[in-house]
Amino acid sequence: MANQLALFSLWIMLLAVGSNAGGIAIYWGQNGGEGTLADTCSTGNYDFVNLAFLATFGNGQTPMINLAGHCDPYSNGCTNLTTDIKSCQAKGIKVMLTLGGAAGSYYLTSSADAKQVATYLWNNFLGGKSSTRPLGEAVLDGIDFDIEGGTTQHWDDLARYLSEYNGQGKKVYLTAAPQCPFPDAYIGTALKTGLFDYVWVQFYNNPPCQYSGGITNLEDAWKQWTTEIPATKIFLGLPASSTAAGSGYIPVGDLTSQVLPTIKGSAKYGGVMLWDKYYDDQTGYSSSIKSHV
């Protein structure tokens, strides 16, 4: 009987630990020196890979993907990524297309404009059909919003139009990378819709809410995000090295001993997002934290 009780307690403990295990999301696409997409997924470190960026779209502009030195979209060179995308998905990794970034030319002028962009994304990157699919025939798992410019309007409309494609076969995941000051200046309204599955909050380049030797500011912001945003899971977004962002880098020891134990108690804890694969290669950050996430 005592043995059975001990086994039962162990099972309960493992269940608790397992349910609290998070994943790692990584951004890939902005440095030709970060290895291929297939290599990225072969590391075994990541659960989500965000392809960055679709940097030009909206207001009648011809949408244009920018994957830095990886491929030339102007000569249709990025269609070769189809095989890599499929190899990632075969490993159970979700591959997202990230809209926006810090240096793009993008904005939505109206609800109709948002609908047009959603239709374009569906036909060219998701489950729809088009003769001009920039990444070839591979069907991505969803769309990631990294909106850091343009206007603050109609991102909620875009999320709604994209979510309407959910009934057509494969689920369209919606994810986002807001800044940690709450609410996010650009997509605060969109995040309130409850349509987003995963939200990786950028706890860097934002001194008021990031870690800086003490955890109070980060913990307060984390509590606000996890209680006020109706998303499935919230991730802690961090730079993968001290040179990957202006501020907000958390040394591995501090992350594993102080920060993660503090935030993992949240039912909405999803894991850690890192910017980006190139910097992660330099430091091995994801490998160092994976067993703790």
N, C-alpha and C positions, 0 to 999 in steps of 0.2 A: 504493500500500500504506500509506504514511504517513497519507494522508488517511482511509483506511478505519479505521485504528487510532485516529486522532483522533476520528472520528465515533463509533466504538465506545465510547471512553472517555467522550465527552460523554453518550452514551446511558445508560451505567452511572451516571454522575453524576446525571443527571436522574431516573433510576429511584430512586436512593438518596434524593434530595431529595423526590420525589413520595411515596415510601412513608412519609416522616417527616412529611408534611403533616398537620396536625390540623384539627379542626373547633371551632366555638364553640357551646356550649349556653347558653341564656338562660332565666331564669324570667320569666314574664309572668302578670299577674292580680291583683297586690296594690296597684295604684295606678291609679285611673281616669284619671290624666293621662299615661299612657304610650303612648297611641295604641291603635288596634285590633289584633287578632291578625293580620288580613290585612296591615296596614301593617308590623307587626313582621317578617313573613315576606318582605315585598317589599323590605326593606333589602338582602337578599342577603348579610347578615353571619352568619346563624345556620344551623346544621345540625340543631339540636334546639331545640324550644320546650317548656318544662315549664309546664303550666297549674297555677297554685298558688292554692288548695289544695282538696282534699277534706279538710276540717278536722274533720268529725264522722263517726265510724263506730265500729263494734265494740260489744261488750257489749249488743247489742239496741237500740242507739240508731238513730234514723232517720238514715241517712247524709245529710250536707248539704254542698254545695259552697259555697265562699266565694271569689268573684272580685271582691271589693271593689266599686268603683264601676262595674264593667263591665256588670253585669246583675243582676237580682233573681231568685234561684233560687226564692223563695217564690211568685212569680207565673209560674213557668215561663219567665222571660225569657231564660235562658241558652241556650235551644234555638236562638236566632238565630245562635249561634256555628258551627253546622254548616257554613255556606257558607265561613266564614273558615278553619275546620279543613281543609276539602277543598282550598281554594286553597293552603294551606301545603303539604299533602301532594303536590299536583300539581307543586310546585317541588322535590320530593325531600326536604322537611324532615320529620323525625319529630316528631310531636306527642304528648307524654306527659301523663298525669294524675298530678299529684304528691299523694301522701298525706301528711297530717301538718302540718308547719310548727311554728313556735315557740309558737303560741297556740291550738292546737286542743283538742278534747275527743275523744280517741281512745285506745283500748287494746284488746288482744285478750285474752280471758279463758281461751281454750282452743284446742285444735286445731280443734274443731268450729266455734268462733266464727270462726277464720281461714278455714275452708272456706266459711262463710256469706258472709263479706266478699268472698272471691274470686268466688263465684257472683254476688254483687251487681255487682261490678266488671265481670265478663264480660258480664252481661246489660244493663248500663246505660251502659257506656262502650266496651266492646270489641266482639267479633263476635257476641254473643248478642242476644236479643230481649227487649224490655220496653216497656210502654206509658208508662213514666215516665222515659225517657232524658233526664237533665238538660241535655245538650249537643246533643240532637236525634239524628238518624240517623247522623251521622258516626262512623266507627269509628276510635278513637284507636290509636296505634301501640304503646302499652304503658303500664306503671305505674312511676312514680318513687317511691322511698321516701325521704322527708325526715322521719325519725322522731326527734323531739327531746323526747318526753315520753311519758306513759303508763307502760306496763311494758316490760321488756326481753324478754318472752316471746312466742313463737309467730310472730315475723316470718319465721323460716325456714319455718314451716308455710305461711304466706301465700304466700311465694315459690314453694314447691313446688306448691301448689294452682293458682296462676296459670300456672305453666309447663306444667301438664298440658293447658292449652287450646291449646298450640302445634300440635297435630296437626289443629286444626279450621280449616283455611284459612290466614288470615294469621298470621304469627309475632307472638307477644306479647313485646315487648322489656321487660326488667326493668332499671331503672336505680336508682341510689341516691346520696344526698348525705350521707355520713357526715362526722363531724368528724375533723380530722387526728390527734388523739391516738389511737394504735393500741392495742388494737382499739376500734372505736366502741362506746360504752356500750350503745346500744340495738340496733343491727343487726349487731354484730360476728359473731354466730353465723350470721345469715342470709347474710352476705357470704361465709362459708366454704363455702356449699353449691355454689358455682361456677355458680349459675343466673343471675347478673347479667351483662348485656352491657356496660354502661357504668357506671362509678362515678366521680362527680365529687366529689372529696374537698374539704371546706371548709377551705381553708388561711387562715382568718380567724376572728377572735374566739377564737383559740387561740394565745396567745403562745409556748408551748413548741415549736410546730412550724411556725410561720408565718415569713414573711420579715420581717426588721426591720433592714434596712440590711446584713445579712450573710445568706449563703445556706445556711450549714451546717445549721441546724435544719430548714429546709424540705427540703434535699437528703436528709438522713438519714430524715426521715419519708416522703418520696417513694419512696426505695429500699425501705423496709419495705412500703409499700402495693403497689408494683409487683411485689415478689417474693413476698409472702405472700397476696395476694388473687387467687383464680382467676377474674378477669373478663377479657373480651375487651380492653377499653381502660380506662385510668385517666386522668381529666382533672384539671387543676389548677383548683380552685374559688377564685374571687377576687371581692371586691367591685368593682363597676364605677366606684365613686368613693370618695373618702375619707370621705364621709358615709353610705355604704351599709352600713357595719358599724362596730363599735366599734374594731376594729384589723385589720391585715392587708392594707390597701391597698398595692399595689405600683405605683409610678409607671411609666408606659409605658416610659421609657428604661431603667429597671432591669430590667423584665420582658424586654424584647427583647434587651438586651445581656448580662445575667447569668443570669437564671432560665431562660428558655426554652432557650438553648444548653446548659445543664447537664442539663435533664431530657429533652430531645428524643432523647437517645441511647437511651432505654429502648424496647424493642420494644413495650411496653404503652402508650406515650404516645398519648393520644387527642386532646388539645387542651386548651381552656380552657373552664371554666364561669363564667358571670357572674351575680351577683345585683346588680340585676335590670334589666329593660328600662327602667324609669323612670330609674334612675340612669345607665344607659348613654346614654340620650337627653341627659342633662345634660352628660356629659363627652365623648361620642364615642369611648369607650374601645375598643369592639369594632372600629370603623373604623380606629383607630390601630394596633391589634395584628394585624388580620386577616392581613396579608401575612407576618407573622412566625410565626403559629401553625402 
